[in-house]
Amino acid sequence: MHQTKGVSPYTAPRWLPGGQLQTVLPALISRPADRAPALRRERWTTPDGDFIDVDWLEAQAPPAAPLLVLFHGLEGSSRSHYAQSVLAACAAAGWQCAVPHFRGCSGQDNHAPRAYHSGDFAEIDWILQRFAMLRPHTPLYAAGVSLGGNALLRWAQEQGTSASSRVRALAAVSAPLDLAAGGRAIATGLSYQIYTRMFLRTLKPKALRMIARHPGLADAQRVRSARDLGAFDDAFTAPIHGFLDAADYWARASSKPHLHQLRLPALILNARNDPFQPASALPDSRLPSDWVRLEQPAHGGHVGFAQGRPPGRLDWMPQRLLHFFQHET
């Protein structure tokens, strides 16, 4: 919406038309193994006796270098294309970077009768507290992608003025700010065939294994028969996290109605052709607080933002985040 000094506004290459291609192709771009950022893993014990795994960038950075904590999206991880691009950009900039995994997303099932969800601000709060404790003198920034972006915004909204005492600024990329609108968008047509089926392919087996470990936690048959994310959230996500149903979860977890509560510098980046969030559901400049910078390029897809010649580069979004943190906060 505003031109940014140092990072040109995003424009899609001619060879990559439309929100679907701008979403799918970047997800298929992977770094060669010998060029992927080296990571080291830490396991943190949670207050309820469970664990989360945190992948740290191994690149050498001074102890006082800024630390970017990146929260991944639904069924994502440090191996996701966007995480790899952010990690690489941080390594090149001399920043520290860490990717905490939501429960069940690090390659190993968790123990507790709990998963993760789009409004999981309690988990975000505990994670950021832990980073602040480990790096008390390090400038701390946070970014969230898709589900992780919405959850991060909900954390900052719940924290109010206290959020800025934990992190200096935050960014949300392709966050589903209106979960009901997003749920409807990917429940039909090509989006259903591509995205909903992909998510359910991993969500349902993990949910069923958790139900087997904790009998009575949710209705296994309803989970098996779920054909879209609304039905899955109704059968599993909502009841195990204390929501009445999917509608209650989507309403209470959406960050859009609370953008006026943000009290720290925040970049909210959404492409207007994102298959996961219709442009009609995006906020306009009257809704957020004065702390918020809305950027809504016409193109980019869902966490795509590829540039250059085929197959494309994924460095625009990480550079936009780092420029915002370094020069606009």
Rosetta blueprint (number, residue, H / E / L):
1 M L
2 H L
3 Q L
4 T E
5 K L
6 G L
7 V E
8 S L
9 P L
10 Y L
11 T L
12 A L
13 P L
14 R L
15 W L
16 L L
17 P L
18 G L
19 G H
20 Q H
21 L H
22 Q H
23 T H
24 V H
25 L H
26 P H
27 A H
28 L H
29 I L
30 S L
31 R L
32 P L
33 A L
34 D L
35 R L
36 A L
37 P L
38 A L
39 L E
40 R E
41 R E
42 E E
43 R E
44 W E
45 T E
46 T L
47 P L
48 D L
49 G L
50 D L
51 F E
52 I E
53 D E
54 V E
55 D E
56 W E
57 L E
58 E L
59 A L
60 Q L
61 A L
62 P L
63 P L
64 A L
65 A L
66 P L
67 L E
68 L E
69 V E
70 L E
71 F E
72 H L
73 G L
74 L L
75 E L
76 G L
77 S L
78 S L
79 R L
80 S L
81 H H
82 Y H
83 A H
84 Q H
85 S H
86 V H
87 L H
88 A H
89 A H
90 C H
91 A H
92 A H
93 A H
94 G L
95 W L
96 Q E
97 C E
98 A E
99 V E
100 P E
101 H L
102 F L
103 R L
104 G L
105 C L
106 S L
107 G L
108 Q L
109 D L
110 N L
111 H L
112 A L
113 P L
114 R L
115 A L
116 Y L
117 H L
118 S L
119 G L
120 D L
121 F H
122 A H
123 E H
124 I H
125 D H
126 W H
127 I H
128 L H
129 Q H
130 R H
131 F H
132 A H
133 M H
134 L H
135 R L
136 P L
137 H L
138 T L
139 P L
140 L E
141 Y E
142 A E
143 A E
144 G E
145 V E
146 S L
147 L H
148 G H
149 G H
150 N H
151 A H
152 L H
153 L H
154 R H
155 W H
156 A H
157 Q H
158 E H
159 Q H
160 G H
161 T H
162 S H
163 A H
164 S H
165 S H
166 R L
167 V L
168 R L
169 A L
170 L E
171 A E
172 A E
173 V E
174 S L
175 A L
176 P L
177 L L
178 D L
179 L H
180 A H
181 A H
182 G H
183 G H
184 R H
185 A H
186 I L
187 A L
188 T L
189 G H
190 L H
191 S H
192 Y H
193 Q H
194 I H
195 Y H
196 T H
197 R H
198 M H
199 F H
200 L H
201 R H
202 T H
203 L H
204 K H
205 P H
206 K H
207 A H
208 L H
209 R H
210 M H
211 I H
212 A H
213 R H
214 H L
215 P L
216 G L
217 L L
218 A L
219 D L
220 A H
221 Q H
222 R H
223 V H
224 R H
225 S H
226 A L
227 R L
228 D L
229 L H
230 G H
231 A H
232 F H
233 D H
234 D H
235 A H
236 F H
237 T H
238 A H
239 P H
240 I H
241 H L
242 G L
243 F L
244 L L
245 D L
246 A H
247 A H
248 D H
249 Y H
250 W H
251 A H
252 R H
253 A H
254 S L
255 S L
256 K H
257 P H
258 H H
259 L H
260 H H
261 Q H
262 L L
263 R L
264 L L
265 P L
266 A E
267 L E
268 I E
269 L E
270 N L
271 A L
272 R L
273 N L
274 D L
275 P L
276 F L
277 Q L
278 P L
279 A H
280 S H
281 A H
282 L L
283 P L
284 D L
285 S L
286 R L
287 L L
288 P L
289 S L
290 D L
291 W L
292 V E
293 R E
294 L E
295 E E
296 Q L
297 P L
298 A L
299 H L
300 G L
301 G L
302 H L
303 V L
304 G L
305 F L
306 A L
307 Q E
308 G L
309 R L
310 P L
311 P L
312 G L
313 R E
314 L L
315 D L
316 W H
317 M H
318 P H
319 Q H
320 R H
321 L H
322 L H
323 H H
324 F H
325 F H
326 Q H
327 H H
328 E L
329 T L
